[in-house]
Amino acid sequence: MNENHAAEIFRALSVPSRMQILLLLKSSGPMPVKTIAETLDMTSPAVSQHLKVLRQAGLVQSERQGYFVPYSVDAHALSDCCGMMVRVCACPAHGDTADPAGRETESAALVREREALLHELERVEKELATLRGEEG
């Protein structure tokens, strides 16, 4: 994920209503606009506009099934978003991972990033296992 795409995703998530929609879809699975609107006490046109922004950012997807158009979370995009957030927000390590000028060495930075990714992978795998348990 490049920085421009990450910025687009973070802009999409900067509106509380969009985060509510995303959390609802994440917890409840695919839903049509009307159901989302009723659940969140919003108007259907407002939900449609928010979904348009979330879809353009790649966070949700939809597939028409006759008259029914369920929206669902794109789990891969959320995982990428989480990884980018870790890269942006993680603080550099201090101590023996720094060169004499106080900067983190490249190898230490890679090890730190690897650890963050492994931690995130473990979290995602646990969430997937939970979802599979609920579905099965």
Residue pairs with C-beta under 8 A, 6 or more apart in sequence:
1 9
1 80
1 81
1 83
1 84
5 58
6 81
6 84
6 88
8 56
8 57
9 57
9 58
9 59
9 77
9 81
9 84
10 81
11 57
12 18
12 53
12 54
12 56
12 57
12 59
13 19
13 22
13 57
13 59
13 81
15 50
15 53
17 40
17 42
17 46
17 50
18 50
18 53
18 54
20 40
21 36
21 40
21 47
21 50
21 51
21 54
21 60
22 54
22 59
22 60
22 73
24 31
24 36
24 39
24 40
25 31
25 36
25 60
25 71
25 72
25 73
26 73
26 78
28 39
29 72
30 70
30 71
30 72
31 39
31 70
31 71
32 68
32 69
32 70
32 71
33 44
33 47
33 48
33 51
33 69
33 71
34 44
36 42
36 47
36 51
36 71
37 43
37 44
37 46
37 47
40 47
51 60
51 62
51 71
54 60
55 61
55 62
55 71
57 77
58 74
58 77
59 73
59 74
59 77
59 78
59 81
60 71
60 72
60 73
60 74
61 71
61 72
61 74
62 69
62 70
62 71
62 72
63 69
63 70
79 120
79 124
82 120
83 117
83 120
86 116
86 117
86 120
87 113
87 116
90 112
90 113
90 116
92 98
92 103
92 104
92 109
92 112
93 104
93 108
93 112
97 104
97 105
97 108
97 109
97 111
97 112
98 104
98 105
98 108
99 105
104 112
